[in-house]
């Protein structure tokens, strides 16, 4: 049996062992589902009281008893009627049985526990080797917020203690890098109940990083022939009905507001404003392609349960652009977007990513022929660039197929990054045309694309990738000058003025605190350089340089330090 298949069976079996342990502790428990997942498993329970972290230890101990007992997993097939009788006191299982298309179902038993399950499992409970229960979370039954809230217990399982130890070490490092934790510690952003969940306040230091990213983004787009545009944050509801967004995405849109008898919608996308700019005058085939770019803030109603720091929010700014081109230009434009995305990602330190080609979803606009042509076009680009990719079936947007880029950060966690979408729907709905060489009107091909994603999610990814220790060019404070005593403060400010003229972002820490405390706090704040000044430094017209890594470089001239910092900034290192 392949290792991955064996691990999946083991993790699935561990979920059942956990369910048996919970049943022993809570005989009246109602059971939801318990599948294997990456690295582990979970099971959903309806219990008479909320679980506590202490309960996990008790459940783990009971699980070890079950594993030691070496109980066989046995499979049985029965009619749906018999299954209804067997699970008569289990409403969630009854619901699942009723929805199964077959006339028979399979169950698995081990010890005192019986579950509705397709399997497969290990031969017996002793096949489970190393596991740990990690945490408890709430989960709506079937993911529906109108259904009961169940208690979900998560766990991990491995085939060796070393595997578990490596996983736990990685999780500990991930906890240190959590952008929500570092965002608070480094004073980058905050979220306030008074404003609302999923809505971000950027603090000065976080705003500096975002501004650097946005300025770099704009400069690179202008170099590549994009025009920067700005469009309104609200528009008449009829516009969104014409586009199809109201029909396909209504559950994720905020409710319309009435203004002077007209219904307006706060925008969930930027594309419609760009379409209307294009349509504001007649366009010739000679004008194409036209590339409109906008750092446009949009708003979507995400349920509270899925909001997550900067990574999942209700208000976010997309690094958005829309390309209007002729059919014969589509592949070359998609090619250039992919090259730009690769350049942007590598500049920010991301060289590990996965490409997915997302195909036609169940609900879609346009014809099958349109979808096939657009999908084949994206395939040809990926293959021409020799980029490995996987098919993501049914995950295209309603108006066309797309290429998604999933970034991997320093810990191997995956983030949604650039996306490139071919759209033949909106040009038809809005009659977006150009005058061809034949003097007739032809519908444009519209390419929706981002090369970073949203600013919020990308900043979350940056924070966790670097653990808050940003490259010098992105650091909100690039250096701190630390005078040893009050008599050195004037010299510290002289250095500050000189370096600020070079565009270096720095501060003077002239608080009446010990030098070692100031150095330690600067390191905790992930400041790249600490410039210490005292009598020796004043005499030599230099500074003593320390790095956030704790390396003590020693005495350098001010010119040396200036050149060192400027070179690091220019190299984006």
LUMKOLDREN-242726 format. One record per residue (C-alpha): x, y, z. Coordinates in steps of 0.25 Angstrom, whole numbers, padded with zeros to 4 digits, always signed. Layout:
N
XYZ ...
This chain:
573
+0000+0000+0000 +0006+0014-0004 +0010+0022+0008 -0001+0033+0005 -0012+0023+0004 -0007+0017+0017 -0007+0030+0024 -0021+0034+0019 -0026+0020+0024 -0019+0022+0037 -0024+0036+0039 -0039+0032+0036 -0037+0021+0046 -0033+0030+0056 -0045+0039+0054 -0054+0027+0057 -0045+0023+0069 -0047+0037+0074 -0062+0036+0072 -0063+0023+0080 -0055+0030+0092 -0065+0042+0091 -0077+0032+0091 -0071+0025+0104 -0070+0039+0111 -0083+0044+0105 -0093+0033+0103 -0104+0043+0098 -0094+0049+0087 -0100+0051+0073 -0090+0049+0062 -0087+0057+0050 -0076+0053+0040 -0061+0050+0043 -0053+0050+0030 -0037+0049+0029 -0031+0063+0025 -0017+0068+0022 -0008+0063+0033 -0020+0058+0041 -0034+0057+0043 -0047+0063+0050 -0060+0059+0055 -0073+0067+0058 -0081+0064+0070 -0094+0069+0076 -0091+0068+0091 -0099+0072+0104 -0088+0082+0108 -0077+0090+0102 -0063+0083+0102 -0051+0089+0109 -0036+0087+0106 -0036+0077+0118 -0046+0068+0111 -0036+0066+0100 -0026+0059+0110 -0037+0050+0115 -0041+0047+0101 -0027+0044+0096 -0025+0034+0108 -0038+0027+0105 -0033+0026+0090 -0020+0020+0094 -0028+0009+0102 -0035+0006+0089 -0023+0005+0081 -0016-0004+0091 -0028-0013+0091 -0025-0016+0076 -0040-0016+0072 -0043-0020+0057 -0050-0011+0048 -0061-0019+0041 -0069-0015+0029 -0084-0018+0027 -0093-0015+0016 -0108-0013+0019 -0121-0007+0013 -0124+0007+0015 -0137+0003+0023 -0128-0006+0033 -0118+0006+0034 -0130+0015+0038 -0133+0006+0049 -0119+0004+0053 -0116+0020+0054 -0130+0023+0059 -0125+0032+0070 -0115+0039+0061 -0122+0050+0053 -0109+0054+0046 -0107+0040+0041 -0121+0038+0037 -0120+0051+0028 -0108+0046+0021 -0114+0032+0019 -0127+0038+0013 -0118+0046+0003 -0110+0034-0002 -0114+0029-0016 -0112+0014-0014 -0122+0005-0008 -0111-0001+0001 -0101+0006+0010 -0088+0002+0017 -0084+0003+0032 -0071+0000+0039 -0071-0005+0054 -0059-0005+0064 -0062-0009+0078 -0074-0002+0083 -0075+0008+0072 -0082+0007+0059 -0082+0018+0048 -0088+0020+0034 -0076+0020+0025 -0070+0016+0012 -0056+0013+0018 -0046+0008+0016 -0039+0006+0029 -0027-0001+0036 -0029-0015+0039 -0030-0012+0054 -0029+0000+0064 -0014-0004+0067 -0011+0001+0053 -0011+0015+0058 +0003+0019+0062 +0005+0033+0066 -0006+0044+0068 -0010+0056+0076 -0023+0064+0078 -0020+0078+0075 -0032+0087+0077 -0047+0089+0077 -0055+0098+0068 -0069+0101+0065 -0075+0096+0051 -0089+0098+0046 -0095+0085+0041 -0093+0083+0026 -0086+0097+0027 -0100+0104+0027 -0101+0115+0037 -0116+0112+0039 -0113+0098+0043 -0108+0094+0057 -0094+0098+0062 -0086+0085+0065 -0073+0083+0073 -0062+0079+0064 -0050+0072+0070 -0037+0073+0061 -0025+0064+0062 -0013+0060+0055 -0007+0046+0052 +0006+0041+0047 +0014+0028+0044 +0025+0032+0053 +0028+0041+0065 +0038+0048+0057 +0027+0052+0047 +0018+0057+0059 +0030+0065+0065 +0033+0071+0052 +0019+0075+0050 +0017+0081+0064 +0031+0089+0062 +0025+0095+0049 +0012+0098+0056 +0020+0105+0067 +0027+0113+0057 +0014+0116+0049 +0008+0122+0062 +0020+0131+0064 +0018+0136+0050 +0003+0138+0050 +0000+0151+0044 -0011+0154+0054 -0001+0153+0065 +0011+0160+0058 +0001+0171+0053 -0002+0174+0067 +0012+0173+0072 +0018+0181+0061 +0007+0191+0061 +0003+0189+0047 -0012+0188+0047 -0024+0186+0055 -0039+0182+0054 -0050+0188+0063 -0063+0184+0067 -0068+0198+0066 -0065+0198+0051 -0069+0184+0049 -0062+0170+0046 -0054+0168+0034 -0051+0183+0032 -0036+0187+0034 -0030+0200+0040 -0016+0201+0035 -0006+0207+0045 +0005+0216+0041 +0015+0205+0040 +0006+0196+0033 +0002+0207+0023 +0016+0210+0020 +0018+0195+0015 +0005+0195+0007 +0009+0209+0001 +0023+0203-0003 +0016+0191-0010 +0006+0199-0017 +0016+0209-0022 +0024+0198-0027 +0012+0192-0033 +0008+0205-0040 +0022+0207-0046 +0023+0194-0052 +0009+0194-0058 +0012+0208-0064 +0025+0202-0070 +0017+0191-0077 +0007+0200-0084 -0004+0200-0073 -0013+0213-0071 -0016+0215-0056 -0031+0218-0054 -0040+0221-0042 -0055+0217-0042 -0066+0219-0031 -0069+0210-0019 -0084+0210-0022 -0092+0208-0034 -0107+0206-0038 -0112+0192-0035 -0117+0191-0050 -0102+0191-0054 -0099+0178-0046 -0112+0172-0051 -0107+0174-0065 -0094+0168-0062 -0099+0155-0055 -0092+0158-0042 -0106+0160-0035 -0111+0147-0040 -0098+0138-0038 -0092+0145-0025 -0104+0151-0018 -0101+0143-0005 -0087+0150-0004 -0092+0164-0007 -0097+0175+0003 -0111+0179+0002 -0114+0191-0007 -0117+0205-0002 -0128+0214-0008 -0123+0228-0012 -0134+0237-0018 -0142+0226-0022 -0131+0218-0029 -0124+0205-0023 -0109+0206-0021 -0100+0194-0018 -0086+0196-0012 -0077+0190-0022 -0072+0175-0020 -0063+0176-0033 -0056+0187-0041 -0058+0182-0055 -0071+0189-0058 -0065+0203-0056 -0054+0199-0066 -0064+0194-0076 -0071+0208-0076 -0058+0215-0078 -0055+0207-0090 -0069+0209-0095 -0068+0224-0093 -0063+0226-0107 -0062+0218-0120 -0050+0209-0121 -0043+0204-0133 -0035+0191-0134 -0023+0200-0135 -0025+0204-0121 -0025+0190-0115 -0020+0185-0106 -0025+0195-0095 -0020+0192-0081 -0027+0199-0069 -0021+0196-0055 -0027+0201-0042 -0024+0198-0027 -0039+0197-0025 -0045+0195-0012 -0057+0185-0012 -0067+0180-0001 -0073+0166+0000 -0081+0160+0011 -0073+0149+0016 -0079+0141+0028 -0073+0144+0041 -0069+0130+0043 -0059+0130+0032 -0053+0144+0034 -0038+0142+0038 -0029+0154+0040 -0024+0161+0027 -0026+0148+0020 -0041+0147+0019 -0048+0161+0020 -0060+0168+0016 -0053+0181+0010 -0041+0179+0002 -0033+0186-0009 -0030+0177-0021 -0018+0180-0030 -0028+0179-0041 -0026+0181-0056 -0035+0178-0068 -0029+0177-0082 -0038+0179-0094 -0032+0172-0107 -0035+0165-0120 -0037+0150-0120 -0023+0149-0127 -0017+0157-0116 -0022+0148-0105 -0011+0138-0103 +0000+0149-0104 -0007+0157-0093 -0008+0145-0084 +0006+0142-0086 +0011+0156-0082 +0002+0155-0070 +0008+0142-0066 +0022+0148-0068 +0018+0160-0060 +0012+0152-0048 +0025+0143-0048 +0034+0156-0047 +0025+0162-0036 +0025+0149-0028 +0040+0147-0029 +0043+0162-0025 +0035+0160-0012 +0043+0147-0009 +0032+0136-0014 +0039+0126-0024 +0030+0114-0020 +0016+0114-0025 +0006+0105-0032 -0002+0108-0044 -0016+0103-0046 -0025+0104-0058 -0039+0105-0054 -0050+0100-0063 -0065+0102-0065 -0073+0102-0053 -0087+0096-0052 -0094+0110-0053 -0088+0118-0064 -0090+0128-0075 -0087+0127-0090 -0087+0115-0099 -0079+0102-0098 -0071+0106-0110 -0067+0119-0104 -0062+0111-0091 -0055+0101-0099 -0047+0112-0108 -0044+0120-0095 -0039+0108-0087 -0030+0103-0099 -0025+0117-0101 -0020+0117-0086 -0014+0103-0087 -0006+0107-0099 +0000+0119-0092 +0004+0110-0080 +0010+0100-0089 +0017+0110-0098 +0024+0116-0085 +0027+0102-0080 +0020+0104-0067 +0015+0092-0060 +0000+0093-0056 -0011+0084-0050 -0026+0085-0055 -0036+0090-0044 -0049+0084-0049 -0061+0093-0048 -0054+0104-0041 -0055+0115-0052 -0063+0127-0050 -0077+0128-0056 -0072+0136-0068 -0060+0129-0072 -0048+0119-0069 -0036+0124-0061 -0022+0122-0057 -0019+0123-0042 -0006+0124-0035 -0004+0118-0021 +0008+0124-0013 +0015+0116-0003 +0022+0123+0008 +0034+0120+0016 +0026+0109+0024 +0020+0103+0012 +0006+0109+0015 -0002+0112+0002 -0008+0126-0001 -0017+0130-0012 -0008+0139-0021 -0009+0144-0036 -0021+0141-0044 -0024+0142-0059 -0038+0141-0064 -0043+0141-0079 -0057+0147-0080 -0066+0146-0092 -0078+0148-0084 -0077+0163-0080 -0073+0168-0094 -0086+0162-0099 -0095+0167-0087 -0090+0181-0089 -0088+0181-0104 -0073+0184-0102 -0068+0186-0116 -0057+0191-0125 -0057+0195-0140 -0050+0184-0148 -0042+0185-0160 -0055+0182-0168 -0062+0194-0162 -0071+0185-0154 -0073+0184-0139 -0067+0172-0132 -0067+0168-0117 -0054+0170-0110 -0048+0159-0101 -0047+0164-0087 -0036+0158-0078 -0038+0161-0063 -0025+0159-0055 -0018+0162-0042 -0003+0159-0040 -0002+0160-0025 -0017+0157-0021 -0023+0167-0010 -0014+0176-0003 -0019+0171+0010 -0017+0156+0007 -0003+0159+0001 +0001+0167+0013 -0003+0155+0022 +0005+0146+0013 +0017+0155+0014 +0017+0156+0029 +0016+0141+0031 +0026+0138+0020 +0037+0147+0026 +0032+0145+0041 +0031+0161+0042 +0046+0162+0038 +0043+0169+0025 +0054+0171+0015 +0060+0185+0017 +0053+0191+0005 +0039+0187+0011 +0043+0190+0026 +0034+0202+0031 +0046+0206+0040 +0059+0203+0033 +0068+0207+0044 +0068+0212+0059 +0079+0222+0064 +0082+0219+0079 +0089+0230+0087 +0096+0224+0099 +0095+0236+0107 +0087+0249+0107 +0100+0257+0102 +0100+0248+0089 +0085+0252+0085 +0089+0264+0077 +0099+0255+0069 +0088+0245+0067 +0078+0255+0061 +0089+0260+0052 +0091+0246+0046 +0076+0245+0045 +0075+0257+0037 +0086+0253+0028 +0080+0239+0025 +0066+0244+0023 +0071+0252+0012 +0075+0239+0005 +0061+0234+0007 +0064+0225+0018 +0053+0222+0028 +0058+0223+0042 +0056+0228+0056 +0064+0233+0068 +0061+0225+0081 +0065+0236+0091 +0057+0231+0103 +0064+0231+0116 +0065+0216+0116 +0077+0206+0116 +0084+0204+0103 +0083+0189+0104 +0068+0190+0106 +0067+0199+0093 +0075+0189+0085 +0066+0178+0090 +0053+0185+0087 +0058+0189+0073 +0061+0174+0070 +0047+0170+0075 +0041+0181+0066 +0049+0174+0054 +0057+0187+0051 +0068+0183+0041 +0079+0193+0046 +0083+0199+0060 +0092+0210+0059 +0098+0213+0073 +0105+0226+0076 +0114+0230+0088 +0127+0237+0090 +0135+0228+0081 +0125+0229+0070 +0125+0245+0071 +0140+0245+0071 +0141+0237+0058 +0129+0243+0051 +0123+0229+0050 +0113+0219+0057 +0114+0205+0063 +0105+0196+0055 +0097+0185+0060 +0088+0176+0052 +0074+0170+0056 +0080+0157+0055 +0089+0161+0067 +0101+0162+0059 +0110+0173+0064 +0117+0179+0051 +0125+0189+0060 +0129+0203+0056 +0127+0208+0042 +0128+0222+0036 +0114+0229+0033 +0117+0228+0018 +0119+0213+0019 +0106+0211+0027 +0099+0220+0017 +0104+0212+0005 +0101+0199+0012 +0087+0202+0015 +0084+0209+0001 +0090+0197-0006 +0081+0187+0001 +0069+0196-0002 +0072+0197-0017 +0075+0182-0018 +0062+0179-0010 +0070+0170-0001 
